[in-house]
Amino acid sequence: MQTLKVDIAIIGAGTAGITAFHAARAAGKNVVLIDRGPLGTTCARVGCMPSKAALHAGMRWSTAKGLPEGSALLQPHGPQALWLHARQTRDALASGAAQRTRNAAGDQLIMAEARFIAPGVLQAGPYVVEADAVIVATGSRPIIPRFLEGVSDRILTTDSLFEQDVLPKRMGILGLGAIGLELGLALSRLDVQVIAADQRETIGGILDPEVQAAARQRFSQELPMWLGGSVEIDDAGEQIRMRQGDHSACVDRLLVVTGRTPNTEALHLGAAGIALDEHGRPHVDPQTMRAADVPVYFAGDVQPDRPLMHEAADEGQMAAHAALAGLHGQAWSVPARRVPIAILFTDPDVCSVGLSHEAAQQRGAIIGVAQGGGNGRSKILDAQDNLLRIYVAPDSGAVLGASMLLTQGEHLAHLLAWAIQAKQSVNDLLAMPFYHPSIEEMLQSALKSALQQLNP
């Protein structure tokens, strides 16, 4: 057993971990990066990138099927071929991310499972690592409810979906949060017969009630959704039977997207001097990123406050700065976070920016509204169900947040996030140029709607 003494040990080489590694090494510290593999971020391997590749494949096939009669449709470009191309895109992205990690870390990368054997001391394969500070960025994994154990051989998760060479004819989806909704639409557009179910009445994690209603109306046209009741799952021979109320269907595979849980069990955090709750998890202070009064910091999906790639990168950077401050005996707390932004690439996109609907209402916000039926570009794109709602402070006119169901909404969501972070007001944004015809004119309409309420 070889002993390594380092300033900072980072467990997990995903987005948060590799960002923390770069920040700590740039500060001149002796750093080691430990990962059990496979390398490549969750985003690149099983998360945001492959799901977008699948959505793009579904969009291409849906577009092809909608071409006017007599247009050329080439069989080699059918849904299974497009699925294969999506998987190849995923493989290229994941292998690229893995290689960048190897190149960056070099001989400071240890491929092994890490666990605490004492405060500040880790065992990782053939090494005992003594570290003055530890950053835990071990990510998360899909949750599979226990009641599905009887059909486990036909269960898929986001970790296994993209390993399927061929898509099944019939797919059930359990869970219609953001991931379930995206993948359900992608698979349905690739001609898979999809049944999606959730015990909640809502989909996609959409918090604005008007956008929620518009999204359910729009996406139910493509994706059968059973909402608002518990789902029974039974073995049906080679298939799985799904039941909810009066609904019943048999599917070949069940994609389970009911949430994720932090990867902390193998770490033996108790040996690090960290108390665990009844679920075996540490309590992480959101202001210091520490658990207990020991120099162990948490970043990324392992503390699922904001489970998004750009947030994981921010947290990796912050964890590194927190660890560096601790090494120098300096007090540190989390700085102001960037404006929240979340995007579902569902075509039309579902986006939320800044304050949530509930938080905006608590501030007494007025709501400016624009609908696709009043927007020329939306009419051209046959997207009259587009909907944009912006939340505005009643006193200053500052834009606080927004929610939308919008064609190419990803772009407008970014523009609004930048405007909110820059503390711009309705009048500031109305002074900007708006091209005609464009989706961005919906923002102009929503701003005018808000201005009329500000100045009745």
C-alpha positions as CSV (number, residue, x, y, z in Angstrom):
1,M,0.0,0.0,0.0
2,Q,1.5,3.3,-1.1
3,T,0.8,6.5,0.9
4,L,0.2,9.8,-1.0
5,K,0.1,13.1,0.9
6,V,-1.8,15.9,-0.9
7,D,-3.3,19.3,-0.2
8,I,-6.7,18.4,-1.8
9,A,-8.2,15.0,-2.8
10,I,-11.2,15.2,-5.2
11,I,-13.5,12.2,-5.4
12,G,-15.4,12.1,-8.7
13,A,-14.2,13.2,-12.1
14,G,-17.5,14.4,-13.5
15,T,-18.3,18.1,-14.2
16,A,-18.1,19.3,-10.6
17,G,-15.0,17.2,-9.8
18,I,-12.9,18.1,-12.9
19,T,-13.8,21.8,-12.5
20,A,-12.7,21.7,-8.9
21,F,-9.5,19.9,-10.0
22,H,-8.6,22.6,-12.5
23,A,-9.3,25.4,-9.9
24,A,-7.3,23.8,-7.1
25,R,-4.3,23.0,-9.4
26,A,-4.4,26.5,-10.8
27,A,-3.9,27.7,-7.2
28,G,-0.7,25.8,-7.1
29,K,-2.0,23.0,-4.8
30,N,-1.0,19.3,-4.8
31,V,-4.2,17.7,-6.0
32,V,-5.2,14.1,-6.7
33,L,-8.4,13.2,-8.7
34,I,-10.0,9.8,-7.8
35,D,-12.7,8.2,-9.9
36,R,-14.1,4.6,-10.0
37,G,-15.1,4.9,-13.6
38,P,-16.3,5.0,-16.2
39,L,-14.8,8.4,-17.1
40,G,-16.9,10.9,-18.9
41,T,-19.4,13.1,-17.2
42,T,-23.0,12.1,-16.4
43,C,-24.1,14.8,-18.8
44,A,-22.1,13.3,-21.7
45,R,-22.7,9.6,-20.9
46,V,-26.3,9.3,-19.8
47,G,-27.7,12.7,-19.2
48,C,-28.2,16.0,-21.1
49,M,-26.2,15.2,-24.2
50,P,-27.6,11.7,-25.2
51,S,-31.1,12.8,-24.4
52,K,-30.7,15.8,-26.7
53,A,-29.3,13.5,-29.4
54,A,-32.4,11.3,-29.0
55,L,-34.7,14.4,-29.2
56,H,-32.9,15.5,-32.3
57,A,-33.3,12.1,-33.9
58,G,-37.0,12.2,-33.0
59,M,-37.4,15.6,-34.5
60,R,-35.7,14.5,-37.8
61,W,-38.0,11.5,-38.1
62,S,-41.1,13.4,-37.2
63,T,-40.2,16.1,-39.7
64,A,-39.6,13.5,-42.4
65,K,-43.0,11.9,-41.8
66,G,-44.7,15.2,-42.0
67,L,-43.3,16.1,-45.5
68,P,-45.8,16.6,-48.3
69,E,-47.0,13.5,-50.2
70,G,-44.5,12.5,-52.8
71,S,-41.5,13.7,-50.9
72,A,-38.5,11.3,-50.8
73,L,-38.3,9.2,-47.6
74,L,-35.2,7.0,-47.7
75,Q,-35.6,3.8,-45.6
76,P,-31.9,3.9,-44.3
77,H,-32.9,7.1,-42.5
78,G,-35.7,5.4,-40.5
79,P,-36.1,5.6,-36.7
80,Q,-33.8,2.8,-35.8
81,A,-31.0,4.3,-38.0
82,L,-31.6,7.6,-36.3
83,W,-31.4,6.0,-32.9
84,L,-28.1,4.4,-33.9
85,H,-26.8,7.8,-34.9
86,A,-27.9,9.3,-31.6
87,R,-26.0,6.5,-29.7
88,Q,-22.9,7.1,-31.9
89,T,-23.1,10.8,-31.1
90,R,-23.3,9.9,-27.4
91,D,-20.3,7.7,-27.7
92,A,-18.3,10.3,-29.3
93,L,-19.2,12.9,-26.7
94,A,-18.6,10.6,-23.8
95,S,-15.2,9.3,-25.1
96,G,-14.1,12.9,-25.7
97,A,-15.0,14.0,-22.2
98,A,-13.2,10.9,-20.8
99,Q,-10.0,11.7,-22.8
100,R,-10.0,15.3,-21.8
101,T,-10.1,14.2,-18.1
102,R,-7.1,11.8,-18.7
103,N,-5.2,14.5,-20.5
104,A,-5.9,17.1,-17.8
105,A,-5.2,14.9,-14.7
106,G,-2.3,12.8,-16.1
107,D,-0.6,10.9,-13.3
108,Q,-2.7,12.7,-10.7
109,L,-5.7,10.5,-11.8
110,I,-6.4,7.4,-9.7
111,M,-9.0,5.0,-11.2
112,A,-10.4,3.3,-8.1
113,E,-13.2,3.4,-5.6
114,A,-12.4,5.8,-2.7
115,R,-13.5,5.4,0.9
116,F,-12.6,7.2,4.1
117,I,-10.7,5.1,6.6
118,A,-10.1,8.0,9.0
119,P,-10.7,11.8,9.0
120,G,-8.7,13.2,6.1
121,V,-7.5,9.7,5.0
122,L,-8.8,7.8,2.0
123,Q,-8.1,4.4,0.6
124,A,-8.3,4.3,-3.2
125,G,-7.1,1.1,-4.8
126,P,-3.4,0.5,-3.9
127,Y,-3.1,4.0,-2.4
128,V,-3.7,5.5,1.0
129,V,-4.3,9.2,0.4
130,E,-3.8,11.7,3.2
131,A,-5.4,15.0,2.3
132,D,-5.8,18.3,4.1
133,A,-9.1,18.8,2.4
134,V,-11.5,16.5,0.4
135,I,-14.0,17.5,-2.2
136,V,-16.8,14.9,-2.8
137,A,-18.2,15.1,-6.3
138,T,-19.4,11.5,-6.7
139,G,-22.7,12.4,-8.5
140,S,-25.9,10.5,-8.3
141,R,-27.6,7.4,-9.8
142,P,-31.2,6.5,-10.8
143,I,-33.6,5.3,-8.2
144,I,-35.4,2.1,-8.9
145,P,-38.4,1.6,-6.5
146,R,-38.5,-1.7,-4.7
147,F,-41.9,-2.7,-6.0
148,L,-40.3,-3.1,-9.4
149,E,-38.0,-5.9,-8.3
150,G,-40.2,-8.6,-9.9
151,V,-39.7,-7.1,-13.4
152,S,-36.1,-5.9,-12.9
153,D,-34.9,-7.8,-16.1
154,R,-37.1,-5.5,-18.2
155,I,-36.4,-2.3,-16.4
156,L,-34.3,0.5,-18.1
157,T,-32.9,3.7,-16.6
158,T,-31.1,6.6,-18.1
159,D,-27.9,4.7,-17.3
160,S,-29.0,1.7,-19.5
161,L,-31.3,3.2,-22.2
162,F,-28.6,4.4,-24.4
163,E,-26.9,0.9,-24.4
164,Q,-29.9,-0.5,-26.3
165,D,-29.0,-1.4,-29.8
166,V,-32.6,-1.5,-31.0
167,L,-35.6,0.4,-29.6
168,P,-38.5,-1.7,-28.4
169,K,-41.9,-1.5,-30.0
170,R,-43.6,-0.5,-26.8
171,M,-42.1,1.4,-24.0
172,G,-43.6,2.4,-20.6
173,I,-42.2,5.4,-18.8
174,L,-42.6,5.7,-15.0
175,G,-42.0,9.3,-14.0
176,L,-42.8,12.4,-16.0
177,G,-40.4,14.9,-14.6
178,A,-38.0,16.8,-16.9
179,I,-36.1,13.7,-18.0
180,G,-39.1,11.5,-18.4
181,L,-40.9,14.1,-20.5
182,E,-38.0,14.7,-22.8
183,L,-37.3,11.0,-23.3
184,G,-40.9,10.1,-23.7
185,L,-41.3,12.6,-26.5
186,A,-38.1,11.6,-28.2
187,L,-39.1,7.9,-28.2
188,S,-42.6,8.6,-29.3
189,R,-41.3,10.6,-32.2
190,L,-39.1,7.6,-33.1
191,D,-42.3,5.6,-33.6
192,V,-42.0,3.8,-30.3
193,Q,-45.5,3.2,-28.7
194,V,-45.0,5.0,-25.4
195,I,-47.2,5.1,-22.3
196,A,-46.0,7.6,-19.7
197,A,-47.4,7.6,-16.2
198,D,-46.9,9.6,-13.0
199,Q,-48.7,9.8,-9.7
200,R,-48.5,13.6,-9.9
201,E,-50.9,15.7,-11.9
202,T,-48.1,17.8,-13.3
203,I,-45.4,17.1,-15.9
204,G,-41.8,18.3,-16.5
205,G,-41.5,20.0,-13.1
206,I,-43.3,23.0,-14.6
207,L,-44.3,25.4,-11.8
208,D,-46.3,28.1,-13.6
209,P,-49.9,26.7,-13.7
210,E,-50.7,28.3,-17.1
211,V,-47.6,27.0,-18.7
212,Q,-48.2,23.6,-17.1
213,A,-51.7,23.4,-18.6
214,A,-50.5,24.5,-22.0
215,A,-47.7,21.9,-21.9
216,R,-50.0,19.1,-20.9
217,Q,-52.4,20.1,-23.7
218,R,-49.6,20.3,-26.3
219,F,-47.6,17.2,-25.4
220,S,-50.6,14.9,-24.8
221,Q,-51.2,15.1,-28.6
222,E,-48.0,13.0,-29.1
223,L,-47.5,11.2,-25.8
224,P,-50.2,9.3,-23.9
225,M,-49.9,10.4,-20.3
226,W,-51.5,8.8,-17.3
227,L,-51.4,11.4,-14.5
228,G,-52.7,11.8,-10.9
229,G,-52.7,8.2,-9.6
230,S,-50.5,5.4,-8.3
231,V,-49.2,3.1,-11.0
232,E,-49.3,-0.7,-10.6
233,I,-46.7,-2.8,-12.4
234,D,-47.2,-6.5,-13.0
235,D,-45.3,-9.3,-14.7
236,A,-47.0,-10.2,-18.0
237,G,-44.7,-12.9,-19.3
238,E,-42.2,-11.3,-21.7
239,Q,-43.9,-8.0,-21.2
240,I,-44.8,-5.7,-18.3
241,R,-48.4,-4.7,-17.6
242,M,-49.0,-1.1,-16.4
243,R,-52.2,-0.1,-14.7
244,Q,-53.5,3.2,-13.4
245,G,-57.2,3.5,-12.6
246,D,-59.1,2.5,-15.7
247,H,-56.0,2.5,-17.8
248,S,-54.1,-0.7,-18.7
249,A,-51.4,-1.4,-21.2
250,C,-48.6,-4.0,-21.8
251,V,-45.1,-2.8,-22.8
252,D,-41.8,-4.5,-23.7
253,R,-39.6,-2.4,-21.4
254,L,-40.2,0.1,-18.6
255,L,-38.0,3.2,-18.4
256,V,-37.9,4.3,-14.8
257,V,-37.1,8.0,-14.2
258,T,-38.5,8.5,-10.7
259,G,-35.5,10.5,-9.4
260,R,-31.9,10.1,-8.5
261,T,-30.0,9.5,-5.2
262,P,-26.5,10.7,-4.3
263,N,-23.6,8.3,-4.6
264,T,-22.3,8.4,-1.0
265,E,-22.7,4.9,0.5
266,A,-19.3,3.6,-0.6
267,L,-17.5,6.6,0.8
268,H,-17.9,5.5,4.5
269,L,-18.5,9.2,5.5
270,G,-18.8,8.2,9.1
271,A,-15.1,7.4,9.2
272,A,-14.5,11.0,8.1
273,G,-16.2,12.3,11.2
274,I,-19.5,13.2,9.3
275,A,-22.8,12.4,11.0
276,L,-25.4,10.8,8.7
277,D,-29.2,11.1,8.8
278,E,-31.7,8.2,9.0
279,H,-31.2,7.7,5.2
280,G,-27.5,7.5,5.5
281,R,-26.9,10.9,4.0
282,P,-24.9,13.8,5.3
283,H,-26.4,17.3,5.9
284,V,-24.5,19.7,3.7
285,D,-24.5,23.4,4.8
286,P,-25.5,25.3,1.6
287,Q,-23.5,28.3,2.7
288,T,-20.2,26.5,3.3
289,M,-20.6,23.4,1.2
290,R,-19.4,21.4,4.1
291,A,-20.9,18.6,6.2
292,A,-20.0,18.9,9.9
293,D,-16.9,20.7,11.1
294,V,-14.5,18.8,9.0
295,P,-12.7,19.9,5.8
296,V,-14.9,17.8,3.5
297,Y,-16.8,19.7,0.8
298,F,-19.6,18.6,-1.5
299,A,-20.4,19.7,-5.1
300,G,-22.6,18.7,-8.0
301,D,-25.3,16.1,-8.0
302,V,-24.1,14.6,-4.7
303,Q,-25.9,17.5,-3.1
304,P,-28.8,17.8,-5.5
305,D,-29.8,21.4,-5.0
306,R,-29.5,22.4,-8.6
307,P,-28.9,19.2,-10.6
308,L,-27.8,20.8,-13.9
309,M,-24.4,20.7,-15.6
310,H,-23.7,24.4,-15.5
311,E,-24.6,24.5,-11.8
312,A,-22.3,21.5,-11.1
313,A,-19.5,23.4,-12.8
314,D,-20.2,26.4,-10.6
315,E,-20.3,24.2,-7.5
316,G,-17.1,22.6,-8.4
317,Q,-15.4,26.0,-8.6
318,M,-17.0,27.1,-5.3
319,A,-16.0,23.9,-3.6
320,A,-12.4,24.4,-4.7
321,H,-12.4,28.0,-3.4
322,A,-14.0,26.9,-0.1
323,A,-11.3,24.2,0.3
324,L,-8.5,26.7,-0.5
325,A,-9.9,29.2,2.0
326,G,-10.0,26.4,4.6
327,L,-6.4,25.5,4.0
328,H,-5.4,29.1,4.7
329,G,-7.6,29.4,7.8
330,Q,-10.0,31.8,6.1
331,A,-13.7,32.0,6.5
332,W,-15.7,31.4,3.3
333,S,-19.4,31.2,2.3
334,V,-21.1,30.6,-1.0
335,P,-21.2,33.8,-3.1
336,A,-24.4,35.0,-4.9
337,R,-25.4,32.3,-7.4
338,R,-26.1,33.1,-11.0
339,V,-29.7,33.5,-12.1
340,P,-31.4,30.0,-12.3
341,I,-32.3,28.8,-15.8
342,A,-33.8,25.5,-16.7
343,I,-34.7,24.3,-20.2
344,L,-36.5,21.2,-21.5
345,F,-35.7,20.7,-25.2
346,T,-39.2,19.3,-25.9
347,D,-39.9,21.3,-29.1
348,P,-41.6,23.5,-28.2
349,D,-39.1,24.1,-25.4
350,V,-40.3,24.5,-21.8
351,C,-38.1,27.0,-19.9
352,S,-38.0,28.7,-16.6
353,V,-35.8,31.6,-15.7
354,G,-35.2,33.5,-12.5
355,L,-37.9,33.5,-9.7
356,S,-40.4,30.7,-9.8
357,H,-44.1,31.5,-10.3
358,E,-44.8,31.0,-6.6
359,A,-41.8,33.1,-5.5
360,A,-42.8,35.9,-7.9
361,Q,-46.3,35.9,-6.5
362,Q,-44.9,36.2,-3.0
363,R,-43.2,39.4,-4.3
364,G,-46.5,40.7,-5.6
365,A,-45.3,40.4,-9.2
366,I,-47.4,41.3,-12.2
367,I,-47.4,38.9,-15.1
368,G,-46.9,40.0,-18.7
369,V,-48.3,37.5,-21.2
370,A,-47.8,36.8,-24.9
371,Q,-49.4,34.0,-26.9
372,G,-48.4,32.4,-30.2
373,G,-51.7,33.3,-31.8
374,G,-50.7,36.9,-31.7
375,N,-47.1,36.4,-33.1
376,G,-46.4,36.2,-36.8
377,R,-43.4,33.9,-36.6
378,S,-45.4,31.5,-34.4
379,K,-48.2,31.4,-37.0
380,I,-45.7,30.6,-39.8
381,L,-44.3,27.8,-37.7
382,D,-47.8,26.5,-36.9
383,A,-46.9,27.1,-33.2
384,Q,-50.0,29.1,-32.0
385,D,-49.8,27.3,-28.7
386,N,-46.6,29.1,-27.8
387,L,-46.9,30.9,-24.5
388,L,-44.6,33.3,-22.6
389,R,-45.2,34.7,-19.2
390,I,-42.8,37.1,-17.6
391,Y,-42.8,38.2,-13.9
392,V,-42.2,41.8,-13.2
393,A,-41.7,43.7,-9.9
394,P,-44.7,46.1,-9.4
395,D,-42.6,48.9,-8.0
396,S,-39.4,49.1,-10.1
397,G,-40.6,47.2,-13.3
398,A,-37.6,44.9,-12.9
399,V,-37.9,41.6,-14.7
400,L,-37.8,38.9,-12.0
401,G,-38.5,35.7,-13.9
402,A,-40.3,34.0,-16.7
403,S,-41.9,30.7,-17.7
404,M,-42.6,29.6,-21.3
405,L,-43.7,27.0,-23.7
406,L,-42.0,28.3,-26.7
407,T,-40.6,27.2,-30.1
408,Q,-36.8,27.6,-29.9
409,G,-37.4,28.9,-26.4
410,E,-33.8,28.0,-25.3
411,H,-32.6,31.2,-26.9
412,L,-35.1,33.6,-25.4
413,A,-34.6,31.9,-22.0
414,H,-30.9,32.8,-22.1
415,L,-31.6,36.4,-23.1
416,L,-34.0,36.7,-20.2
417,A,-31.6,35.2,-17.8
418,W,-28.9,37.7,-18.8
419,A,-31.4,40.5,-18.5
420,I,-32.4,39.5,-15.0
421,Q,-28.8,39.1,-13.9
422,A,-28.1,42.5,-15.3
423,K,-31.1,43.8,-13.3
424,Q,-32.9,45.2,-16.4
425,S,-36.4,46.5,-16.3
426,V,-39.4,46.3,-18.7
427,N,-38.5,49.7,-20.1
428,D,-34.8,48.7,-20.5
429,L,-35.8,45.7,-22.6
430,L,-38.4,47.5,-24.6
431,A,-35.7,49.9,-25.7
432,M,-33.9,47.0,-27.4
433,P,-34.4,46.2,-31.1
434,F,-36.9,43.5,-32.1
435,Y,-36.8,42.0,-35.6
436,H,-39.9,41.1,-37.5
437,P,-41.0,38.4,-37.9
438,S,-39.3,36.6,-35.0
439,I,-40.2,34.6,-31.9
440,E,-38.4,37.3,-29.9
441,E,-41.3,39.6,-30.7
442,M,-43.3,37.6,-28.2
443,L,-41.0,39.1,-25.5
444,Q,-41.9,42.5,-26.8
445,S,-45.6,41.7,-26.5
446,A,-45.2,40.3,-23.0
447,L,-43.3,43.4,-21.9
448,K,-46.0,45.6,-23.3
449,S,-48.5,43.6,-21.5
450,A,-46.6,44.1,-18.2
451,L,-46.1,47.8,-19.0
452,Q,-49.9,48.3,-19.3
453,Q,-50.3,46.9,-15.8
454,L,-47.5,49.0,-14.4
455,N,-49.0,52.2,-15.9
456,P,-52.8,51.6,-16.1
